[in-house]
Amino acid sequence: MILWTPLPAEQVLAGFDDQVYPDYESGEVAGIPVLLEKVDNGKKRVVRINSSDPAHYLNKDVYPGLIT
């Protein structure tokens, strides 16, 4: 991406390094590969189903937002 601006790069990118990124990890829930986000009390939330099997997306027990 090219950003055309008369402002110096330091001013445009100010605060960019201060962002806090979620703590993600890969895992499995009910045998389905998922992307997990750590939340409070050591629990994890399903962020994304990482599978190429269409049946995994139809499984009612595993869905994005599920806290395990």
N, C-alpha and C positions, 0 to 999 in steps of 0.2 A: 504494500500500500504506500502510496506517495502522498504526503501532506504538504500542500503548497501554502506557505504562510510567511509573512515577514517577521514573525516572532522567532526568537532564538529557541533552539531545541530544549534548553534547560527550562524555559518557561512553559513550553508546551507539555513537557513530560514531568512537570513538577507534581509530586505526590504519587507518581506511578508506582514507585517501589514500596509505598506504604500500604498497598492493598494486602488484605488477608485472604488467603486462598483456603478453601475447604480441604480437609484431610481425607483424601480418597484412598481406597484400596480395593483390589480385586478379591472376590470370594465366591462362594456358592451358597445358595439357599435352596433347599429341597432338590439338590443336584443340578440346579440351573446356574450357569455362570452369570454373575452380576457385578456391578460397580457399587461399592458401599461407601457411605460417608459416616464418619464417627460423629456421634451426637452425645449428649449428656449421659452420665451414669454408666459409661462403657457400652452403651447400646449402639447399634448401627442402623442406618436407614438405607434402603435400596434406592439408588439414584437411577440406574439404567440396567436393563437386561442385555447382557452381552452374549447373545446366542444367534446362530444362523438357523436354528430349528423353529419353524413357525408354531409348533405345538407349545413351546415354552412361553410364547406370548399369550396363549389362550389359557394358561394355567391360572386358575382363580386364587391360588394360594401364594403366588409370587407376583408382585406388581410394584412399580415405582411409588415410593412413599411409605412402603411397609417398614415398620421398625422391628428389628429382630433382637 
